[in-house]
Every structure is written in C-alpha cells, then in structure tokens.
Amino acid sequence: MNIITFLIIGLIAGWLASTLVEGHGNGGLSDIVIGIIGAFFGGFIFNILGITYYGFWGNVGMSAVGAVAFLYLVRLFSRPHSIGKH
C-alpha cells in the first residue's frame, strides 16, 4: 500500500470515528492521526477475533473500528472537563 492510500484510509477512518464518537470530525491532520492509530488498534482487534478484511473498504472499516475503540479509550482515561463544577 502506498503512502497516499494509507493517508486517505487514515483520513476516512479517523473522520468516521470522530463523527461517531464526538459528533463531528476533528480536522484533517487530527483525523489522519486518529485513523492511523485506529489502523493499528483495528488490526490487533481483528487479528484476535480472527476477522479477515479485504481491499480498500475493508481497510477503512477495520481502521474505523480501531479508531472508535481508540477514541473510547482516550475518553475513558481522560479527565472530565467539568471537575469541581456541580
């Protein structure tokens, strides 16, 4: 896979994950980074579960699943923004 395809997959997967988790995209570069991290998470998750994926859209789906998992983990371990407010 060439670098352009990898970045496009990262952008699409990151945007999908950001939209599903946060209700909006985070911007091009941020979505690419989330999608690339998601590709690693998704590859790990799919490998453990024995799920096979093929082609461009298979890679996008696997990366989006991983990116959603990554964003949920980030939210789980990040501080709430309203500390001290009642």
DRENTORKOL-3810 file (N, C-alpha, C; in nm, 4 decimals):
REM DRENTORKOL-3810
@n.u->0.0862; n.v->-0.1168; n.w->0.0000; ca.u->0.0000; ca.v->0.0000; ca.w->0.0000; c.u->0.0908; c.v->0.1230; c.w->0.0000
@n.u->0.0631; n.v->0.2158; n.w->-0.0874; ca.u->0.1472; ca.v->0.3350; ca.w->-0.0899; c.u->0.1034; c.v->0.4352; c.w->0.0162
@n.u->0.1877; n.v->0.5338; n.w->0.0411; ca.u->0.1654; ca.v->0.6297; ca.w->0.1492; c.u->0.0389; c.v->0.7128; c.w->0.1274
@n.u->0.0081; n.v->0.7472; n.w->0.0029; ca.u->-0.1123; ca.v->0.8263; ca.w->-0.0251; c.u->-0.2378; c.v->0.7476; c.w->0.0118
@n.u->-0.2425; n.v->0.6209; n.w->-0.0262; ca.u->-0.3568; ca.v->0.5358; ca.w->0.0076; c.u->-0.3685; c.v->0.5211; c.w->0.1587
@n.u->-0.2553; n.v->0.5016; n.w->0.2248; ca.u->-0.2534; ca.v->0.4876; ca.w->0.3707; c.u->-0.3093; c.v->0.6134; c.w->0.4375
@n.u->-0.2697; n.v->0.7316; n.w->0.3904; ca.u->-0.3189; ca.v->0.8569; ca.w->0.4478; c.u->-0.4674; c.v->0.8775; c.w->0.4190
@n.u->-0.5121; n.v->0.8399; n.w->0.2995; ca.u->-0.6544; ca.v->0.8529; ca.w->0.2656; c.u->-0.7381; c.v->0.7613; c.w->0.3545
@n.u->-0.6919; n.v->0.6377; n.w->0.3736; ca.u->-0.7622; ca.v->0.5450; ca.w->0.4632; c.u->-0.7650; c.v->0.6014; c.w->0.6048
@n.u->-0.6522; n.v->0.6550; n.w->0.6509; ca.u->-0.6473; ca.v->0.7154; ca.w->0.7840; c.u->-0.7421; c.v->0.8313; c.w->0.7983
@n.u->-0.7490; n.v->0.9168; n.w->0.6956; ca.u->-0.8386; ca.v->1.0318; ca.w->0.6993; c.u->-0.9844; c.v->0.9884; c.w->0.7061
@n.u->-1.0235; n.v->0.8961; n.w->0.6204; ca.u->-1.1632; ca.v->0.8495; ca.w->0.6185; c.u->-1.1979; c.v->0.7794; c.w->0.7495
@n.u->-1.1115; n.v->0.6892; n.w->0.7948; ca.u->-1.1389; ca.v->0.6149; ca.w->0.9181; c.u->-1.1417; c.v->0.7079; c.w->1.0395
@n.u->-1.0484; n.v->0.8012; n.w->1.0457; ca.u->-1.0452; ca.v->0.8964; ca.w->1.1579; c.u->-1.1657; c.v->0.9870; c.w->1.1591
@n.u->-1.2066; n.v->1.0329; n.w->1.0403; ca.u->-1.3253; ca.v->1.1175; ca.w->1.0324; c.u->-1.4499; c.v->1.0401; c.w->1.0753
@n.u->-1.4635; n.v->0.9164; n.w->1.0259; ca.u->-1.5789; ca.v->0.8332; ca.w->1.0652; c.u->-1.5828; c.v->0.8127; c.w->1.2160
@n.u->-1.4682; n.v->0.7776; n.w->1.2733; ca.u->-1.4625; ca.v->0.7529; ca.w->1.4175; c.u->-1.4927; c.v->0.8798; c.w->1.4961
@n.u->-1.4333; n.v->0.9918; n.w->1.4562; ca.u->-1.4583; ca.v->1.1181; ca.w->1.5258; c.u->-1.6046; c.v->1.1577; c.w->1.5170
@n.u->-1.6648; n.v->1.1358; n.w->1.4017; ca.u->-1.8058; ca.v->1.1682; ca.w->1.3834; c.u->-1.8937; c.v->1.0786; c.w->1.4696
@n.u->-1.8627; n.v->0.9502; n.w->1.4762; ca.u->-1.9435; ca.v->0.8573; ca.w->1.5550; c.u->-1.9282; c.v->0.8816; c.w->1.7050
@n.u->-1.8085; n.v->0.9117; n.w->1.7507; ca.u->-1.7829; ca.v->0.9251; ca.w->1.8941; c.u->-1.8120; c.v->1.0660; c.w->1.9436
@n.u->-1.7711; n.v->1.1670; n.w->1.8671; ca.u->-1.7813; ca.v->1.3043; ca.w->1.9148; c.u->-1.8873; c.v->1.3872; c.w->1.8435
@n.u->-1.9441; n.v->1.3352; n.w->1.7365; ca.u->-2.0487; ca.v->1.4066; ca.w->1.6642; c.u->-1.9974; c.v->1.4993; c.w->1.5555
@n.u->-1.8653; n.v->1.5080; n.w->1.5384; ca.u->-1.8052; ca.v->1.5921; ca.w->1.4339; c.u->-1.6620; c.v->1.5464; c.w->1.4112
@n.u->-1.6071; n.v->1.5795; n.w->1.2966; ca.u->-1.4670; ca.v->1.5498; ca.w->1.2690; c.u->-1.3773; c.v->1.6419; c.w->1.3506
@n.u->-1.2502; n.v->1.6053; n.w->1.3631; ca.u->-1.1564; ca.v->1.6859; ca.w->1.4410; c.u->-1.0637; c.v->1.7698; c.w->1.3550
@n.u->-1.0788; n.v->1.7647; n.w->1.2242; ca.u->-0.9876; ca.v->1.8343; ca.w->1.1339; c.u->-0.9008; c.v->1.7328; c.w->1.0618
@n.u->-0.8535; n.v->1.7692; n.w->0.9451; ca.u->-0.7831; ca.v->1.6769; ca.w->0.8577; c.u->-0.6659; c.v->1.6040; c.w->0.9213
@n.u->-0.5690; n.v->1.6773; n.w->0.9755; ca.u->-0.4494; ca.v->1.6140; ca.w->1.0315; c.u->-0.4826; c.v->1.5294; c.w->1.1529
@n.u->-0.5673; n.v->1.5804; n.w->1.2393; ca.u->-0.6079; ca.v->1.5055; ca.w->1.3581; c.u->-0.6823; c.v->1.3778; c.w->1.3198
@n.u->-0.7702; n.v->1.3862; n.w->1.2217; ca.u->-0.8437; ca.v->1.2680; ca.w->1.1765; c.u->-0.7495; c.v->1.1639; c.w->1.1159
@n.u->-0.6471; n.v->1.2090; n.w->1.0431; ca.u->-0.5494; ca.v->1.1160; ca.w->0.9859; c.u->-0.4747; c.v->1.0432; c.w->1.0974
@n.u->-0.4306; n.v->1.1169; n.w->1.1985; ca.u->-0.3579; ca.v->1.0551; ca.w->1.3099; c.u->-0.4472; c.v->0.9554; c.w->1.3832
@n.u->-0.5713; n.v->0.9934; n.w->1.4104; ca.u->-0.6656; ca.v->0.9024; ca.w->1.4762; c.u->-0.6877; c.v->0.7780; c.w->1.3905
@n.u->-0.7014; n.v->0.7968; n.w->1.2594; ca.u->-0.7212; ca.v->0.6836; ca.w->1.1685; c.u->-0.6007; c.v->0.5915; c.w->1.1617
@n.u->-0.4804; n.v->0.6469; n.w->1.1636; ca.u->-0.3594; ca.v->0.5641; ca.w->1.1590; c.u->-0.3451; c.v->0.4848; c.w->1.2886
@n.u->-0.3670; n.v->0.5493; n.w->1.4020; ca.u->-0.3653; ca.v->0.4765; ca.w->1.5293; c.u->-0.4757; c.v->0.3716; c.w->1.5281
@n.u->-0.5907; n.v->0.4071; n.w->1.4734; ca.u->-0.7021; ca.v->0.3135; ca.w->1.4621; c.u->-0.6693; c.v->0.1934; c.w->1.3765
@n.u->-0.5876; n.v->0.2124; n.w->1.2733; ca.u->-0.5479; ca.v->0.1002; ca.w->1.1883; c.u->-0.4694; c.v->-0.0027; c.w->1.2696
@n.u->-0.3832; n.v->0.0441; n.w->1.3574; ca.u->-0.3084; ca.v->-0.0483; ca.w->1.4430; c.u->-0.4006; c.v->-0.1180; c.w->1.5426
@n.u->-0.4873; n.v->-0.0402; n.w->1.6081; ca.u->-0.5837; ca.v->-0.0984; ca.w->1.7016; c.u->-0.6756; c.v->-0.1969; c.w->1.6306
@n.u->-0.7290; n.v->-0.1557; n.w->1.5160; ca.u->-0.8209; ca.v->-0.2403; ca.w->1.4400; c.u->-0.7551; c.v->-0.3683; c.w->1.3927
@n.u->-0.6319; n.v->-0.3576; n.w->1.3437; ca.u->-0.5587; ca.v->-0.4768; ca.w->1.3013; c.u->-0.5392; c.v->-0.5744; c.w->1.4162
@n.u->-0.5075; n.v->-0.5213; n.w->1.5332; ca.u->-0.4906; ca.v->-0.6042; ca.w->1.6521; c.u->-0.6222; c.v->-0.6710; c.w->1.6919
@n.u->-0.7296; n.v->-0.5918; n.w->1.6966; ca.u->-0.8615; ca.v->-0.6438; ca.w->1.7351; c.u->-0.9092; c.v->-0.7497; c.w->1.6355
@n.u->-0.9004; n.v->-0.7198; n.w->1.5053; ca.u->-0.9459; ca.v->-0.8137; ca.w->1.4032; c.u->-0.8624; c.v->-0.9413; c.w->1.4050
@n.u->-0.7330; n.v->-0.9292; n.w->1.4309; ca.u->-0.6462; ca.v->-1.0465; ca.w->1.4377; c.u->-0.6854; c.v->-1.1361; c.w->1.5547
@n.u->-0.7102; n.v->-1.0776; n.w->1.6700; ca.u->-0.7511; ca.v->-1.1553; ca.w->1.7881; c.u->-0.8836; c.v->-1.2267; c.w->1.7629
@n.u->-0.9780; n.v->-1.1571; n.w->1.6983; ca.u->-1.1100; ca.v->-1.2148; ca.w->1.6729; c.u->-1.1136; c.v->-1.3048; c.w->1.5501
@n.u->-1.0046; n.v->-1.3084; n.w->1.4737; ca.u->-0.9986; ca.v->-1.3921; ca.w->1.3545; c.u->-1.0819; c.v->-1.3397; c.w->1.2387
@n.u->-1.1028; n.v->-1.2093; n.w->1.2341; ca.u->-1.1816; ca.v->-1.1473; ca.w->1.1286; c.u->-1.0892; c.v->-1.1091; c.w->1.0134
@n.u->-1.1276; n.v->-1.1462; n.w->0.8931; ca.u->-1.0492; ca.v->-1.1149; ca.w->0.7742; c.u->-1.1144; c.v->-0.9983; c.w->0.7005
@n.u->-1.0333; n.v->-0.9101; n.w->0.6476; ca.u->-1.0834; ca.v->-0.7958; ca.w->0.5708; c.u->-1.0023; c.v->-0.7853; c.w->0.4426
@n.u->-1.0653; n.v->-0.7362; n.w->0.3378; ca.u->-1.0013; ca.v->-0.7282; ca.w->0.2071; c.u->-1.0263; c.v->-0.5927; c.w->0.1436
@n.u->-0.9312; n.v->-0.5455; n.w->0.0677; ca.u->-0.9482; ca.v->-0.4284; ca.w->-0.0161; c.u->-0.9497; c.v->-0.2973; c.w->0.0592
@n.u->-0.9697; n.v->-0.1933; n.w->-0.0190; ca.u->-0.9694; ca.v->-0.0569; ca.w->0.0333; c.u->-1.0750; c.v->-0.0369; c.w->0.1412
@n.u->-1.1995; n.v->-0.0734; n.w->0.1112; ca.u->-1.3081; ca.v->-0.0501; ca.w->0.2065; c.u->-1.2982; c.v->-0.1414; c.w->0.3285
@n.u->-1.2412; n.v->-0.2588; n.w->0.3113; ca.u->-1.2146; ca.v->-0.3449; ca.w->0.4261; c.u->-1.1137; c.v->-0.2814; c.w->0.5203
@n.u->-1.0100; n.v->-0.2197; n.w->0.4624; ca.u->-0.9111; ca.v->-0.1486; ca.w->0.5430; c.u->-0.9721; c.v->-0.0272; c.w->0.6119
@n.u->-1.0580; n.v->0.0446; n.w->0.5414; ca.u->-1.1242; ca.v->0.1608; ca.w->0.6023; c.u->-1.2113; c.v->0.1154; c.w->0.7188
@n.u->-1.2899; n.v->0.0106; n.w->0.7001; ca.u->-1.3770; ca.v->-0.0398; ca.w->0.8069; c.u->-1.2986; c.v->-0.0876; c.w->0.9270
@n.u->-1.1919; n.v->-0.1652; n.w->0.9033; ca.u->-1.1094; ca.v->-0.2150; ca.w->1.0125; c.u->-1.0436; c.v->-0.0987; c.w->1.0866
@n.u->-0.9952; n.v->0.0000; n.w->1.0131; ca.u->-0.9313; ca.v->0.1161; ca.w->1.0752; c.u->-1.0324; c.v->0.1996; c.w->1.1533
@n.u->-1.1529; n.v->0.2139; n.w->1.1003; ca.u->-1.2571; ca.v->0.2907; ca.w->1.1701; c.u->-1.2968; c.v->0.2220; c.w->1.3003
@n.u->-1.3093; n.v->0.0903; n.w->1.2992; ca.u->-1.3412; ca.v->0.0167; ca.w->1.4223; c.u->-1.2306; c.v->0.0396; c.w->1.5256
@n.u->-1.1058; n.v->0.0304; n.w->1.4823; ca.u->-0.9941; ca.v->0.0544; ca.w->1.5729; c.u->-0.9894; c.v->0.1971; c.w->1.6232
@n.u->-1.0209; n.v->0.2932; n.w->1.5359; ca.u->-1.0198; ca.v->0.4339; ca.w->1.5752; c.u->-1.1307; c.v->0.4644; c.w->1.6756
@n.u->-1.2478; n.v->0.4047; n.w->1.6566; ca.u->-1.3566; ca.v->0.4217; ca.w->1.7542; c.u->-1.3131; c.v->0.3650; c.w->1.8896
@n.u->-1.2521; n.v->0.2469; n.w->1.8897; ca.u->-1.2031; ca.v->0.1869; ca.w->2.0142; c.u->-1.0985; c.v->0.2770; c.w->2.0787
@n.u->-1.0089; n.v->0.3324; n.w->1.9976; ca.u->-0.9059; ca.v->0.4227; ca.w->2.0490; c.u->-0.9672; c.v->0.5472; c.w->2.1121
@n.u->-1.0633; n.v->0.6093; n.w->2.0437; ca.u->-1.1262; ca.v->0.7299; ca.w->2.0979; c.u->-1.2024; c.v->0.7015; c.w->2.2268
@n.u->-1.2679; n.v->0.5848; n.w->2.2357; ca.u->-1.3359; ca.v->0.5494; ca.w->2.3596; c.u->-1.2366; c.v->0.5284; c.w->2.4729
@n.u->-1.1215; n.v->0.4679; n.w->2.4438; ca.u->-1.0184; ca.v->0.4515; ca.w->2.5465; c.u->-0.9639; c.v->0.5859; c.w->2.5925
@n.u->-0.9432; n.v->0.6769; n.w->2.4981; ca.u->-0.8949; ca.v->0.8103; ca.w->2.5335; c.u->-0.9967; c.v->0.8788; c.w->2.6239
@n.u->-1.1233; n.v->0.8708; n.w->2.5902; ca.u->-1.2282; ca.v->0.9310; ca.w->2.6737; c.u->-1.2371; c.v->0.8654; c.w->2.8104
@n.u->-1.2177; n.v->0.7342; n.w->2.8137; ca.u->-1.2270; ca.v->0.6607; ca.w->2.9396; c.u->-1.1199; c.v->0.7054; c.w->3.0373
@n.u->-0.9995; n.v->0.7299; n.w->2.9860; ca.u->-0.8881; ca.v->0.7622; ca.w->3.0731; c.u->-0.8568; c.v->0.9110; c.w->3.0830
@n.u->-0.9324; n.v->0.9955; n.w->3.0148; ca.u->-0.9091; ca.v->1.1387; ca.w->3.0241; c.u->-0.9974; c.v->1.1967; c.w->3.1339
@n.u->-0.9531; n.v->1.3079; n.w->3.1866; ca.u->-1.0281; ca.v->1.3732; ca.w->3.2924; c.u->-1.1541; c.v->1.4378; c.w->3.2368
@n.u->-1.2587; n.v->1.4400; n.w->3.3156; ca.u->-1.3777; ca.v->1.5146; ca.w->3.2733; c.u->-1.3437; c.v->1.6647; c.w->3.2717
@n.u->-1.4074; n.v->1.7374; n.w->3.1821; ca.u->-1.3790; ca.v->1.8809; ca.w->3.1688; c.u->-1.4480; c.v->1.9645; c.w->3.2744
@n.u->-1.5351; n.v->1.9046; n.w->3.3509; ca.u->-1.6120; ca.v->1.9833; ca.w->3.4489; c.u->-1.5754; c.v->1.9448; c.w->3.5917
@n.u->-1.4493; n.v->1.9292; n.w->3.6207; ca.u->-1.4062; ca.v->1.8963; ca.w->3.7557; c.u->-1.4359; c.v->2.0153; c.w->3.8473
@n.u->-1.4952; n.v->1.9865; n.w->3.9598; ca.u->-1.5254; ca.v->2.0897; ca.w->4.0559; c.u->-1.6559; c.v->2.1628; c.w->4.0322
@n.u->-1.7210; n.v->2.1407; n.w->3.9207; ca.u->-1.8492; ca.v->2.2039; ca.w->3.8932; c.u->-1.9602; c.v->2.1110; c.w->3.9380
@n.u->-2.0592; n.v->2.1663; n.w->3.9991; ca.u->-2.1714; ca.v->2.0844; ca.w->4.0494; c.u->-2.2961; c.v->2.1153; c.w->3.9749
END
